Amino acid sequence: MSHGAPGGSAGMKQIRSPEIATSAWSLGFVGMTMSLVVGLVSVGCGRKTEGGSTPAPSASVAPSASAATSAAADPPATSASAVQAPPPASEPVGSGVSSFVAAAQTEACKVQTGEIATYLQRGEVTAAGQEGAIAAAWLIKLAANKPGAQLAFAGFALDAKQVARARGIGTANETAPRMFANGAGWTLVWFDADGLAYTKPRWETSPAPVIEHLSTVNAANADDVALAATPAGAIVAVAPFNMEKAQLGLFQFAPTDAAAPAVQALGATHHAHEPRRPAVAADGTGYTLAWHEGDGRIVVSRFDLAGKEIDEAHTLAAVPPAGAPARERVNLVATTKGAMAVWIEGDKILARAVDAAARPGEKTWLVGRGRAPALAPIGDGALVVFLGQEGGKDDQVLAVKLSESGEPSATGMRVSDGTGAVKDPAAVTPAGPRMGFLWAEPMSGGVSTKRAVLRTLESSCIP
């Protein structure tokens, strides 16, 4: 293993909540709330990492579980009339961005690059940034006869130089982990054999961080779970609940306030019909939630901080016509005006702005052509990072800035070097005045193993 590969996880401390009976889901959201709270009370002593400092106070007081469950007690509306029709303009506007400047050749970008791991067999990566640092995590394949992977974590300054040594955090399945800034620290979330796991790693290697589990969210539902960080630093999760999975439950965990409950049930969808592949974005006044319906359309709704949903959800993307290209999972990120939604149809990357009341903008924009989009906030809008063709070469890491209306800039930026193809999705995160990009690429031609590359640049240089 190279210098970038973490060590083993021996001695790692782990606390698992008891298994929560599946029948709790069939009792409705109140039952789910009680099960989640009971399950996490048993691991409450693990909420503060042993030997670590007390978490910073939350910027706002989260609603009580009782208030949240009362908001979710109304029976769900299953009629399609509960979802408003989209605005008239539904065909994508524009021809997409086809001109890109190279970040490494743009002096104003002040590009800094670091090779953070080598000889990787997995390409899943994640990163989160703060004012002066970036935390990264990636997967290391275990022995060929063993399922799963080891989860690695390390920290970096904004010049991409390592400030926290790479180390193993725990074992994971082969679903991409997620990293979030959490107060003054970090929260790392992933799936393992026991379901959704999370911990708050620190720069120091000792003592090992405590691993906690939400047993009600199991690995089998990984594709139908959405995660986002709140402005206060806690993590909001969206997952199916009840035996029929006819609704999505919204709850919060990993708070920064040591006095806050370990988990809080917030609410549930009342307008969903066969919801799947959700996305969520959190801001100071509530949560924007989008999901795919059973008939193929994408729906968006809004919850306030107490978990109360708006009276009617809105159609973000209409039912696709017969024979239409496959529609991939929607992505959401909070903006200063509401949220930005991005999804793919075939090879077309589409974007549509959503206001603070979850009303979609008038236009759906064609951003470009490619795959594996990721989103980050930038200015009043968003930055879309995806893999696409540039300069005659496939699978380059490309970035396009979207205005608050969703309109793409005239020119995008190529972030990768334009040499080898990047086969796995890239991660992007704001970090103070800079933007961080993390991806895995082949170490050299004809070599199957990969290296993980962290590149940072000035956000202001992105056209």
C-alpha positions as MATLAB code, in Angstrom:
seq = 'MSHGAPGGSAGMKQIRSPEIATSAWSLGFVGMTMSLVVGLVSVGCGRKTEGGSTPAPSASVAPSASAATSAAADPPATSASAVQAPPPASEPVGSGVSSFVAAAQTEACKVQTGEIATYLQRGEVTAAGQEGAIAAAWLIKLAANKPGAQLAFAGFALDAKQVARARGIGTANETAPRMFANGAGWTLVWFDADGLAYTKPRWETSPAPVIEHLSTVNAANADDVALAATPAGAIVAVAPFNMEKAQLGLFQFAPTDAAAPAVQALGATHHAHEPRRPAVAADGTGYTLAWHEGDGRIVVSRFDLAGKEIDEAHTLAAVPPAGAPARERVNLVATTKGAMAVWIEGDKILARAVDAAARPGEKTWLVGRGRAPALAPIGDGALVVFLGQEGGKDDQVLAVKLSESGEPSATGMRVSDGTGAVKDPAAVTPAGPRMGFLWAEPMSGGVSTKRAVLRTLESSCIP';
ca = [
       0.000    0.000    0.000;
       1.297    3.492   -0.819;
       1.988    6.321    1.577;
      -1.546    7.591    0.891;
      -3.210    4.377    2.056;
      -4.475    4.336    5.631;
      -3.507    1.847    8.263;
      -5.728   -0.836    9.718;
      -8.689   -0.214   11.986;
      -7.552   -2.357   14.899;
      -8.593   -0.957   18.246;
     -11.354    1.079   16.669;
     -14.193    1.824   19.093;
     -17.682    1.084   17.918;
     -21.123    1.392   19.482;
     -24.112   -0.115   17.726;
     -27.698    0.653   18.582;
     -29.906   -2.404   19.188;
     -31.829   -3.831   16.285;
     -35.187   -2.122   15.952;
     -38.054   -4.367   14.943;
     -39.201   -3.949   11.370;
     -42.776   -3.885   12.581;
     -42.134   -0.408   13.995;
     -42.313    0.956   10.463;
     -45.833   -0.384   10.002;
     -47.031    1.626   13.011;
     -46.476    4.892   11.126;
     -44.159    7.790   11.658;
     -44.821    8.059   15.414;
     -43.663    4.484   15.830;
     -40.617    5.202   13.728;
     -39.801    8.222   15.850;
     -39.975    6.279   19.100;
     -37.876    3.450   17.655;
     -35.193    5.821   16.404;
     -35.024    7.702   19.700;
     -34.902    4.520   21.788;
     -32.244    3.046   19.516;
     -30.017    6.091   19.778;
     -30.560    6.695   23.498;
     -28.709    3.443   24.008;
     -25.693    4.931   22.231;
     -26.052    8.426   23.592;
     -22.837    8.095   25.539;
     -21.049    7.777   22.207;
     -22.271   11.109   20.837;
     -19.187   12.848   22.120;
     -15.978   11.316   20.796;
     -13.923   10.088   23.676;
     -11.113   12.483   24.429;
     -12.529   15.121   22.043;
     -13.727   18.618   22.757;
     -17.366   19.475   23.370;
     -19.174   20.184   20.079;
     -19.852   23.812   19.220;
     -23.375   25.069   20.048;
     -25.955   24.810   17.305;
     -26.904   28.019   15.525;
     -30.583   27.249   16.019;
     -32.757   25.131   18.283;
     -34.173   22.103   16.473;
     -37.867   21.286   16.927;
     -38.896   18.692   19.469;
     -39.734   15.174   18.343;
     -43.261   15.501   19.675;
     -43.901   18.600   17.593;
     -42.447   16.911   14.541;
     -44.513   13.774   14.898;
     -47.719   15.740   15.318;
     -46.991   17.427   12.005;
     -46.624   14.001   10.406;
     -49.705   12.452   11.932;
     -52.086   13.438    9.125;
     -52.795   10.624    6.646;
     -50.810   10.871    3.412;
     -52.497   12.156    0.285;
     -52.168    9.526   -2.413;
     -54.098   11.329   -5.151;
     -52.099   12.692   -8.038;
     -54.079   15.936   -7.634;
     -51.914   16.697   -4.604;
     -49.063   17.517   -6.976;
     -49.273   20.713   -8.994;
     -48.667   20.693  -12.732;
     -45.390   22.164  -13.994;
     -45.168   25.599  -15.629;
     -45.818   25.537  -19.399;
     -42.160   25.584  -20.424;
     -40.980   21.982  -19.964;
     -38.569   21.486  -22.874;
     -34.938   22.225  -21.946;
     -33.705   25.678  -22.898;
     -30.312   26.259  -24.528;
     -27.794   24.056  -26.277;
     -25.532   23.305  -23.301;
     -21.995   24.432  -22.537;
     -19.441   23.154  -25.030;
     -16.518   25.540  -24.414;
     -14.215   24.955  -21.452;
     -11.090   26.651  -20.135;
      -8.419   24.618  -18.339;
      -8.140   25.355  -14.629;
      -4.426   24.513  -14.566;
      -3.755   27.072  -17.311;
      -5.833   29.843  -15.719;
      -3.485   31.939  -13.604;
      -6.262   33.453  -11.490;
      -7.252   29.988  -10.272;
      -3.994   29.490   -8.318;
      -4.409   25.740   -8.698;
      -2.963   23.477   -6.015;
      -2.954   19.696   -6.456;
      -2.191   16.789   -4.163;
      -2.106   13.042   -4.729;
      -3.774   11.783   -1.546;
      -3.926    8.013   -2.106;
      -2.562    5.493   -4.597;
      -3.048    1.879   -5.693;
      -6.788    2.089   -5.100;
      -9.139   -0.508   -6.547;
     -12.250    1.469   -5.640;
     -13.093    4.922   -7.019;
     -15.689    6.208   -4.525;
     -14.584    9.472   -2.908;
     -16.144   12.233   -0.819;
     -14.992   15.596    0.539;
     -16.237   18.479    2.669;
     -14.687   21.884    3.200;
     -14.562   24.620    5.808;
     -12.898   28.023    5.892;
      -9.370   26.672    6.101;
      -9.446   22.907    5.556;
     -10.857   20.012    3.553;
     -11.652   16.540    4.888;
     -11.675   13.612    2.478;
     -12.668    9.950    2.608;
     -12.376    7.079    0.165;
     -12.711    3.288   -0.014;
      -9.943    0.688   -0.009;
     -10.900   -2.748   -1.296;
     -10.372   -5.579    1.169;
      -8.935   -8.958    0.184;
     -10.469  -10.506   -2.902;
     -12.262  -13.160   -0.851;
     -13.789  -10.609    1.536;
     -16.823   -8.423    0.756;
     -16.822   -4.712    1.392;
     -14.039   -2.178    1.827;
     -12.129   -0.203    4.412;
     -13.138    3.423    4.859;
     -10.189    5.846    4.908;
     -10.129    9.435    6.203;
      -7.572   12.260    6.015;
      -7.408   16.061    6.280;
      -5.881   18.698    4.018;
      -5.120   22.400    3.983;
      -6.519   24.559    1.187;
      -3.257   24.128   -0.749;
      -4.043   20.369   -0.925;
      -1.228   19.486    1.494;
      -1.994   16.850    4.092;
      -2.540   18.065    7.660;
      -4.171   14.947    9.131;
      -2.631   11.555    8.471;
      -4.701    9.026    6.534;
      -6.185    6.320    8.706;
      -8.834    3.596    8.631;
     -12.186    4.527   10.159;
     -14.204    1.339    9.728;
     -15.513   -1.165    7.231;
     -18.066   -0.224    4.594;
     -20.039   -1.704    1.778;
     -19.199   -0.457   -1.689;
     -21.627    2.480   -1.631;
     -19.943    5.878   -1.799;
     -19.557    7.466    1.669;
     -20.585   11.074    2.408;
     -18.565   13.712    4.263;
     -20.081   16.843    5.833;
     -18.746   19.843    7.697;
     -20.235   19.677   11.206;
     -19.708   22.771   13.352;
     -15.962   23.032   13.827;
     -15.471   19.402   12.792;
     -16.746   16.743   10.417;
     -19.377   14.038   10.137;
     -18.693   10.996    7.961;
     -21.692    8.849    6.931;
     -21.625    5.497    5.165;
     -23.321    2.102    4.947;
     -21.935   -1.074    6.478;
     -23.340   -4.478    7.368;
     -25.405   -2.943   10.193;
     -26.998   -0.171    8.116;
     -26.336    3.553    8.118;
     -23.213    4.329   10.154;
     -21.732    7.668   11.117;
     -18.916    9.125   13.154;
     -17.195   12.455   13.834;
     -13.528   11.948   12.926;
     -10.839   14.375   14.077;
      -7.383   15.277   12.844;
      -5.872   13.382   15.798;
      -5.507    9.634   15.272;
      -6.069    8.741   18.931;
      -8.462    7.926   20.441;
     -10.377    6.247   17.642;
     -13.713    7.894   16.835;
     -16.940    6.335   18.085;
     -19.104    4.783   15.356;
     -22.872    4.974   15.742;
     -25.670    3.376   13.741;
     -29.218    4.185   12.732;
     -30.464    0.613   12.562;
     -33.784    1.607   11.011;
     -31.965    2.716    7.866;
     -30.461   -0.435    6.462;
     -28.074   -0.963    3.605;
     -30.811   -2.467    1.434;
     -32.387    1.007    1.236;
     -29.136    2.830    0.425;
     -30.295    4.019   -3.007;
     -33.429    5.513   -1.456;
     -31.646    7.500    1.273;
     -30.736   11.178    0.894;
     -28.426   13.195    3.155;
     -27.545   16.855    3.613;
     -25.946   19.080    6.234;
     -28.025   21.756    7.952;
     -26.647   25.280    8.483;
     -26.207   24.396   12.175;
     -24.090   21.356   11.244;
     -26.461   18.486   12.026;
     -27.254   15.987    9.274;
     -30.741   15.621    7.801;
     -31.686   12.248    6.337;
     -34.580   11.178    4.135;
     -35.512    7.503    3.921;
     -38.549    5.318    3.162;
     -40.702    4.287    6.091;
     -43.688    2.012    6.789;
     -43.958   -1.445    5.282;
     -45.311   -0.201    1.960;
     -42.583    2.469    1.626;
     -45.317    4.797    0.414;
     -43.863    7.785    2.245;
     -40.478    9.326    2.913;
     -39.533   10.163    6.489;
     -37.406   13.198    7.314;
     -35.218   13.218   10.424;
     -32.074   14.811   11.841;
     -29.043   13.294   13.579;
     -25.418   14.030   14.557;
     -26.183   17.444   16.123;
     -23.431   19.868   17.062;
     -25.234   20.842   20.261;
     -24.296   18.327   22.961;
     -27.639   18.952   24.724;
     -29.746   18.179   21.631;
     -31.337   14.758   21.110;
     -29.198   12.343   19.144;
     -31.987   12.032   16.568;
     -35.171   13.967   15.881;
     -38.040   12.903   13.665;
     -39.131   15.909   11.631;
     -41.963   14.896    9.315;
     -43.083   12.769    6.403;
     -44.234   13.286    2.845;
     -48.005   13.590    2.377;
     -47.993   13.996   -1.416;
     -45.769   11.119   -2.509;
     -46.831    8.132   -4.615;
     -44.267    5.332   -4.828;
     -41.394    7.707   -3.941;
     -37.834    6.625   -4.631;
     -34.332    8.073   -5.097;
     -34.883   11.232   -3.018;
     -32.674   14.289   -2.665;
     -32.702   16.884    0.116;
     -31.277   20.365    0.712;
     -31.362   22.224    4.037;
     -31.298   25.961    4.737;
     -32.047   28.290    7.634;
     -35.835   28.075    7.277;
     -36.437   24.447    6.373;
     -35.860   21.635    3.926;
     -36.434   21.165    0.191;
     -37.114   17.563   -0.749;
     -37.310   16.066   -4.257;
     -37.987   12.507   -5.336;
     -38.901   10.310   -8.302;
     -42.499    9.087   -8.508;
     -43.532    5.637   -9.689;
     -44.704    7.100  -13.011;
     -41.265    8.595  -13.720;
     -41.810   12.256  -12.933;
     -39.758   14.215  -10.394;
     -41.650   15.979   -7.611;
     -40.424   18.656   -5.195;
     -41.868   19.678   -1.834;
     -40.961   21.890    1.112;
     -40.862   21.349    4.880;
     -40.428   24.028    7.542;
     -38.056   23.550   10.473;
     -40.817   21.915   12.530;
     -41.401   19.285    9.842;
     -44.641   20.660    8.417;
     -44.985   20.080    4.668;
     -46.520   22.579    2.253;
     -50.108   21.999    1.137;
     -49.191   20.885   -2.392;
     -46.042   19.496   -3.905;
     -44.855   20.637   -7.347;
     -43.840   18.754  -10.463;
     -40.211   19.444  -11.271;
     -40.028   17.187  -14.337;
     -43.105   15.750  -16.053;
     -43.793   12.105  -16.789;
     -41.363   11.149  -19.567;
     -42.942   10.077  -22.870;
     -42.705    6.479  -24.014;
     -39.248    5.671  -25.328;
     -37.611    8.679  -23.662;
     -33.996    8.337  -22.442;
     -33.517    7.042  -18.908;
     -33.950    9.691  -16.213;
     -31.331    9.455  -13.497;
     -31.444   10.494   -9.874;
     -32.128   14.134   -9.091;
     -29.562   16.152   -7.088;
     -30.322   19.164   -4.869;
     -28.249   21.901   -3.270;
     -29.435   24.890   -1.255;
     -28.966   28.343   -2.809;
     -29.590   31.869   -1.546;
     -32.996   31.846   -3.310;
     -34.108   28.298   -2.523;
     -32.497   25.283   -4.158;
     -31.026   24.064   -7.435;
     -32.094   20.728   -8.915;
     -29.961   18.851  -11.444;
     -30.640   15.496  -13.104;
     -29.722   13.566  -16.256;
     -31.915   12.320  -19.090;
     -29.871   10.122  -21.380;
     -26.644   12.111  -21.621;
     -28.302   15.508  -21.124;
     -27.574   17.273  -17.841;
     -30.600   19.387  -16.917;
     -31.032   22.070  -14.256;
     -34.038   23.854  -12.800;
     -34.112   26.377   -9.972;
     -36.583   26.030   -7.100;
     -37.633   28.981   -4.951;
     -37.969   29.112   -1.164;
     -41.531   27.727   -1.401;
     -40.419   24.794   -3.610;
     -41.959   26.333   -6.737;
     -39.894   25.381   -9.806;
     -38.580   28.146  -12.052;
     -40.081   28.789  -15.461;
     -37.226   27.184  -17.391;
     -35.435   23.861  -17.406;
     -31.912   24.480  -18.705;
     -29.658   22.183  -20.688;
     -26.298   22.421  -18.884;
     -24.303   20.096  -21.108;
     -23.772   16.447  -21.930;
     -22.105   13.948  -19.645;
     -22.708   11.831  -16.580;
     -22.277   11.566  -12.800;
     -23.167   15.143  -11.782;
     -22.297   16.567   -8.358;
     -23.429   19.910   -6.938;
     -22.016   22.614   -4.684;
     -23.227   26.118   -3.825;
     -21.356   29.044   -5.362;
     -22.425   32.688   -5.192;
     -26.214   32.934   -5.562;
     -26.378   29.758   -7.634;
     -24.652   26.404   -7.939;
     -21.679   24.665   -9.512;
     -22.330   21.462  -11.474;
     -19.370   19.094  -11.722;
     -19.664   16.141  -14.083;
     -17.728   13.794  -16.346;
     -17.876   14.730  -19.999;
     -15.980   15.103  -23.245;
     -13.578   17.996  -23.736;
     -10.812   18.444  -26.270;
     -11.703   15.159  -27.940;
     -11.155   13.195  -24.726;
     -13.899   11.455  -22.790;
     -14.552   11.447  -19.054;
     -12.901   14.681  -18.032;
     -13.872   16.455  -14.803;
     -15.838   19.485  -15.998;
     -17.495   22.294  -14.027;
     -20.273   24.679  -15.093;
     -21.592   27.539  -13.003;
     -25.360   28.061  -12.792;
     -26.997   31.393  -11.994;
     -29.780   31.630   -9.412;
     -32.269   30.952  -12.236;
     -30.428   27.802  -13.308;
     -28.999   29.338  -16.480;
     -25.508   27.970  -17.211;
     -22.577   30.252  -17.901;
     -21.383   30.575  -21.491;
     -18.079   28.862  -20.699;
     -17.237   26.026  -18.324;
     -13.980   24.849  -16.768;
     -12.006   21.639  -17.204;
     -10.710   20.760  -13.745;
      -8.826   17.543  -14.559;
      -5.655   17.592  -16.643;
      -7.149   16.228  -19.831;
      -4.979   13.104  -19.861;
      -6.464    9.866  -18.518;
     -10.189    9.223  -18.315;
     -11.883    9.656  -14.942;
     -14.340    6.772  -14.668;
     -15.783    7.408  -11.198;
     -17.906   10.361  -10.006;
     -15.945   13.347   -8.714;
     -16.711   15.192   -5.465;
     -16.845   18.976   -5.076;
     -16.997   21.207   -2.008;
     -16.660   24.901   -1.167;
     -13.857   25.656    1.293;
     -13.703   29.340    2.215;
     -12.570   31.309   -0.852;
     -11.569   28.150   -2.700;
     -13.356   25.208   -4.246;
     -12.108   21.675   -3.687;
     -12.405   18.841   -6.246;
     -11.632   15.202   -5.488;
     -11.599   12.323   -7.945;
      -9.974    8.955   -8.692;
      -8.121    8.357  -11.944;
      -5.949    5.554  -13.382;
      -2.387    5.724  -12.119;
      -1.066    5.205  -15.638;
      -2.031    3.739  -18.976;
      -2.762    0.027  -18.796;
      -2.810    0.016  -14.969;
      -6.099   -0.853  -13.292;
      -5.320    0.700   -9.912;
      -6.191    4.331   -9.253;
      -4.916    7.343   -7.406;
      -7.121    9.870   -5.609;
      -6.388   13.471   -6.584;
      -7.378   16.573   -4.609;
      -7.318   19.857   -6.531;
      -8.220   23.266   -5.085;
      -8.629   26.575   -6.872;
     -10.011   30.047   -6.300;
     -13.794   30.028   -6.647;
     -13.702   33.455   -8.265;
     -11.799   32.127  -11.313;
     -14.575   29.820  -12.450;
     -16.246   31.501  -15.448;
];
